[in-house]
């Protein structure tokens, strides 16, 4: 159940990213920024949640993998935003 909840958060963030990219294609800068910022906020909340549960409800190595993946998504967002400016 715990992992399903985490996966749901990641999927929600990815949807926001995809919506943001679609807005970029349609030259809707404000909407794109809103979606990409929402994605980054979800990823940061996810990281905080995983760090809080690391070694308790989430095994250490798994937590590290999840955090690394979330950071990769955030880095991709930052690159996407910089590319569009």
Backbone as a printed PyTorch tensor [residue, N CA C, xyz], in Angstrom:
tensor([[[  0.8180,  -1.2020,   0.0000],
         [  0.0000,   0.0000,   0.0000],
         [  0.8610,   1.2650,   0.0000]],

        [[  1.8960,   1.2520,   0.8350],
         [  2.7720,   2.4100,   0.9180],
         [  3.4200,   2.7140,  -0.4260]],

        [[  3.9170,   1.6790,  -1.0920],
         [  4.5710,   1.8910,  -2.3800],
         [  3.5760,   2.3640,  -3.4300]],

        [[  2.3550,   1.8760,  -3.3840],
         [  1.3340,   2.3110,  -4.3360],
         [  1.0540,   3.8020,  -4.1660]],

        [[  1.0260,   4.2610,  -2.9270],
         [  0.8070,   5.6750,  -2.6340],
         [  1.9450,   6.5190,  -3.1980]],

        [[  3.1660,   6.0510,  -3.0300],
         [  4.3180,   6.7760,  -3.5610],
         [  4.2850,   6.8090,  -5.0860]],

        [[  3.9470,   5.6860,  -5.6960],
         [  3.8590,   5.6100,  -7.1470],
         [  2.7850,   6.5540,  -7.6670]],

        [[  1.6860,   6.6640,  -6.9520],
         [  0.6110,   7.5740,  -7.3410],
         [  1.1080,   9.0180,  -7.3620]],

        [[  1.9090,   9.3960,  -6.3780],
         [  2.4620,  10.7540,  -6.3370],
         [  3.3870,  11.0010,  -7.5260]],

        [[  4.2190,  10.0230,  -7.8300],
         [  5.1280,  10.1570,  -8.9780],
         [  4.3280,  10.2860, -10.2730]],

        [[  3.3080,   9.4580, -10.4340],
         [  2.4810,   9.5170, -11.6420],
         [  1.7800,  10.8610, -11.7640]],

        [[  1.3120,  11.4100, -10.6640],
         [  0.6650,  12.7160, -10.6760],
         [  1.6530,  13.7910, -11.1080]],

        [[  2.8640,  13.7110, -10.6000],
         [  3.8830,  14.6860, -10.9790],
         [  4.2150,  14.5820, -12.4650]],

        [[  4.3210,  13.3700, -12.9600],
         [  4.6330,  13.1650, -14.3860],
         [  3.5140,  13.7260, -15.2610]],

        [[  2.2750,  13.5580, -14.8510],
         [  1.1490,  14.1290, -15.6160],
         [  1.2480,  15.6470, -15.6680]],

        [[  1.6040,  16.2460, -14.5260],
         [  1.7630,  17.7110, -14.4980],
         [  2.8800,  18.1370, -15.4540]],

        [[  3.9750,  17.3770, -15.4560],
         [  5.0890,  17.6940, -16.3540],
         [  4.6440,  17.6030, -17.8040]],

        [[  3.9170,  16.5380, -18.1420],
         [  3.4380,  16.3670, -19.5160],
         [  2.4930,  17.4890, -19.9110]],

        [[  1.6310,  17.9030, -18.9870],
         [  0.7330,  19.0200, -19.2750],
         [  1.5330,  20.2970, -19.4960]],

        [[  2.5590,  20.4930, -18.6820],
         [  3.4170,  21.6640, -18.8340],
         [  4.1020,  21.6910, -20.1910]],

        [[  4.6050,  20.5370, -20.6160],
         [  5.2600,  20.4630, -21.9220],
         [  4.2730,  20.7250, -23.0560]],

        [[  3.0540,  20.2550, -22.9020],
         [  2.0280,  20.5150, -23.9150],
         [  1.7250,  22.0120, -23.9850]],

        [[  1.6780,  22.6660, -22.8420],
         [  1.4490,  24.1180, -22.8280],
         [  2.6150,  24.8620, -23.4860]],

        [[  3.8280,  24.3460, -23.2910],
         [  4.9840,  24.9710, -23.9530],
         [  4.8090,  24.8940, -25.4660]],

        [[  4.4160,  23.7270, -25.9470],
         [  4.2020,  23.5590, -27.3970],
         [  3.1530,  24.5210, -27.9180]],

        [[  2.1490,  24.7920, -27.0860],
         [  1.0610,  25.6830, -27.4890],
         [  1.3220,  27.1430, -27.1180]],

        [[  2.5720,  27.4090, -26.7000],
         [  3.0110,  28.7660, -26.3500],
         [  2.1670,  29.3950, -25.2530]],

        [[  1.7680,  28.6020, -24.2950],
         [  1.0180,  29.0890, -23.1320],
         [  1.9680,  29.0790, -21.9380]],

        [[  2.7760,  30.1320, -21.8570],
         [  3.8680,  30.1850, -20.8830],
         [  3.3780,  30.1250, -19.4390]],

        [[  2.3550,  30.8830, -19.1090],
         [  1.8680,  30.9170, -17.7170],
         [  1.3660,  29.5340, -17.2910]],

        [[  0.5700,  28.8990, -18.1300],
         [  0.0530,  27.5770, -17.8030],
         [  1.1840,  26.5530, -17.7020]],

        [[  2.1630,  26.6750, -18.6000],
         [  3.3090,  25.7640, -18.5760],
         [  4.0710,  25.9130, -17.2650]],

        [[  4.3430,  27.1400, -16.8810],
         [  5.0550,  27.3740, -15.6260],
         [  4.2760,  26.8210, -14.4360]],

        [[  2.9710,  27.0120, -14.4400],
         [  2.1410,  26.5020, -13.3470],
         [  2.2450,  24.9780, -13.2420]],

        [[  2.1660,  24.2890, -14.3520],
         [  2.2220,  22.8290, -14.3430],
         [  3.6110,  22.3250, -13.9400]],

        [[  4.6550,  22.9530, -14.4780],
         [  6.0120,  22.5230, -14.1530],
         [  6.3450,  22.8190, -12.6960]],

        [[  5.8700,  23.9500, -12.1860],
         [  6.0670,  24.2570, -10.7700],
         [  5.3040,  23.2810,  -9.8880]],

        [[  4.0930,  22.9160, -10.2990],
         [  3.3120,  21.9390,  -9.5370],
         [  4.0480,  20.6040,  -9.4880]],

        [[  4.6060,  20.2070, -10.5980],
         [  5.3680,  18.9650, -10.6520],
         [  6.5510,  19.0240,  -9.6940]],

        [[  7.2860,  20.1040,  -9.7210],
         [  8.4470,  20.2310,  -8.8410],
         [  8.0200,  20.2300,  -7.3690]],

        [[  6.9150,  20.8910,  -7.0630],
         [  6.4130,  20.9040,  -5.6870],
         [  6.0300,  19.5040,  -5.2220]],

        [[  5.3960,  18.7450,  -6.0910],
         [  5.0210,  17.3670,  -5.7570],
         [  6.2680,  16.5400,  -5.4990]],

        [[  7.2850,  16.7140,  -6.3370],
         [  8.5190,  15.9480,  -6.1710],
         [  9.2420,  16.3170,  -4.8750]],

        [[  9.2570,  17.5940,  -4.5410],
         [  9.8890,  18.0090,  -3.2880],
         [  9.1320,  17.4640,  -2.0740]],

        [[  7.8100,  17.4850,  -2.1370],
         [  7.0090,  16.9130,  -1.0470],
         [  7.2430,  15.4080,  -0.9460]],

        [[  7.3580,  14.7630,  -2.0900],
         [  7.6380,  13.3300,  -2.1290],
         [  8.9810,  13.0340,  -1.4590]],

        [[  9.9930,  13.8040,  -1.8030],
         [ 11.3230,  13.6080,  -1.2040],
         [ 11.2570,  13.7730,   0.3070]],

        [[ 10.5910,  14.8230,   0.7570],
         [ 10.4600,  15.0500,   2.2030],
         [  9.7470,  13.8930,   2.8870]],

        [[  8.7030,  13.3970,   2.2580],
         [  7.9350,  12.2790,   2.8050],
         [  8.7960,  11.0170,   2.9000]],

        [[  9.5280,  10.7220,   1.8420],
         [ 10.3800,   9.5310,   1.8240],
         [ 11.4990,   9.6600,   2.8580]],

        [[ 12.1020,  10.8360,   2.9360],
         [ 13.1710,  11.0300,   3.9220],
         [ 12.6540,  10.8260,   5.3430]],

        [[ 11.4300,  11.2710,   5.6020],
         [ 10.8460,  11.1110,   6.9300],
         [ 10.5770,   9.6380,   7.2650]],

        [[ 10.3210,   8.8330,   6.2440],
         [  9.9860,   7.4270,   6.4540],
         [ 11.1740,   6.4840,   6.2240]],

        [[ 12.2990,   7.0470,   5.8030],
         [ 13.4840,   6.2370,   5.5030],
         [ 13.9330,   5.4800,   6.7530]],

        [[ 14.1130,   4.1880,   6.5800],
         [ 14.5500,   3.3410,   7.6800],
         [ 13.4280,   2.9190,   8.6090]],

        [[ 12.2560,   3.4700,   8.4090],
         [ 11.0910,   3.1180,   9.2310],
         [ 10.1250,   2.3180,   8.3700]],

        [[  9.3390,   3.0350,   7.5860],
         [  8.3780,   2.3810,   6.7000],
         [  8.9590,   2.0910,   5.3210]],

        [[ 10.0370,   2.7880,   4.9790],
         [ 10.6850,   2.5990,   3.6790],
         [ 12.1350,   2.1810,   3.9280]],

        [[ 12.5280,   1.0050,   3.4250],
         [ 13.9240,   0.5750,   3.5950],
         [ 14.8970,   1.6110,   3.0280]],

        [[ 16.0460,   1.7530,   3.6640],
         [ 17.0190,   2.7810,   3.3020],
         [ 17.4070,   2.8140,   1.8440]],

        [[ 17.7580,   1.6610,   1.2680],
         [ 18.1810,   1.6280,  -0.1340],
         [ 17.0470,   2.0170,  -1.0730]],

        [[ 15.8480,   1.5500,  -0.7760],
         [ 14.6870,   1.8970,  -1.6070],
         [ 14.4100,   3.3920,  -1.5130]],

        [[ 14.4930,   3.9370,  -0.3050],
         [ 14.2870,   5.3750,  -0.1230],
         [ 15.3020,   6.1700,  -0.9420]],

        [[ 16.5470,   5.7350,  -0.9060],
         [ 17.5870,   6.4270,  -1.6800],
         [ 17.2920,   6.3850,  -3.1770]],

        [[ 16.8050,   5.2490,  -3.6650],
         [ 16.4590,   5.1300,  -5.0890],
         [ 15.3130,   6.0670,  -5.4450]],

        [[ 14.2980,   6.0930,  -4.5950],
         [ 13.1490,   6.9710,  -4.8540],
         [ 13.5700,   8.4360,  -4.8500]],

        [[ 14.3970,   8.7980,  -3.8930],
         [ 14.8600,  10.1850,  -3.8040],
         [ 15.6980,  10.5490,  -5.0250]],

        [[ 16.5530,   9.6340,  -5.4460],
         [ 17.3670,   9.8800,  -6.6380],
         [ 16.4850,  10.0800,  -7.8790]],

        [[ 15.4590,   9.2540,  -8.0220],
         [ 14.5420,   9.3810,  -9.1520],
         [ 13.8100,  10.7170,  -9.1130]],

        [[ 13.3370,  11.0960,  -7.9440],
         [ 12.6380,  12.3760,  -7.8080],
         [ 13.5690,  13.5380,  -8.1480]],

        [[ 14.8080,  13.4630,  -7.7060],
         [ 15.7750,  14.5220,  -8.0300],
         [ 16.0730,  14.5780,  -9.5250]],

        [[ 16.0910,  13.4290, -10.1810],
         [ 16.2900,  13.4100, -11.6340],
         [ 15.1240,  14.1090, -12.3410]],

        [[ 13.9110,  13.8790, -11.8720],
         [ 12.7400,  14.5480, -12.4570],
         [ 12.8500,  16.0540, -12.2520]],

        [[ 13.2290,  16.4770, -11.0480],
         [ 13.3800,  17.9110, -10.7710],
         [ 14.4610,  18.5110, -11.6740]],

        [[ 15.5820,  17.8190, -11.8250],
         [ 16.6500,  18.3220, -12.7050],
         [ 16.1640,  18.4320, -14.1470]],

        [[ 15.3580,  17.4760, -14.5840],
         [ 14.8020,  17.5300, -15.9410],
         [ 13.8830,  18.7400, -16.0780]],

        [[ 13.0890,  19.0010, -15.0440],
         [ 12.2040,  20.1670, -15.0800],
         [ 13.0110,  21.4510, -15.1910]],

        [[ 14.0580,  21.5570, -14.3780],
         [ 14.8950,  22.7420, -14.4170],
         [ 15.5020,  22.9450, -15.8030]],

        [[ 15.9590,  21.8620, -16.4120],
         [ 16.5200,  21.9340, -17.7610],
         [ 15.4510,  22.3480, -18.7700]],

        [[ 14.2600,  21.7910, -18.6190],
         [ 13.1530,  22.1170, -19.5380],
         [ 12.8030,  23.5990, -19.4390]],

        [[ 12.7120,  24.1030, -18.2290],
         [ 12.3560,  25.5050, -18.0290],
         [ 13.4450,  26.4000, -18.6060]],

        [[ 14.7170,  26.0900, -18.3440],
         [ 15.8280,  26.9000, -18.8560],
         [ 15.8560,  26.8950, -20.3720]],

        [[ 15.5530,  25.7640, -20.9820],
         [ 15.5730,  25.6380, -22.4430],
         [ 14.4940,  26.5110, -23.0780]],

        [[ 13.3800,  26.6520, -22.4100],
         [ 12.2590,  27.3860, -22.9940],
         [ 12.3800,  28.9030, -22.8390]],

        [[ 13.2610,  29.3540, -21.9710],
         [ 13.3940,  30.8040, -21.7380],
         [ 14.2170,  31.4420, -22.8270]]])
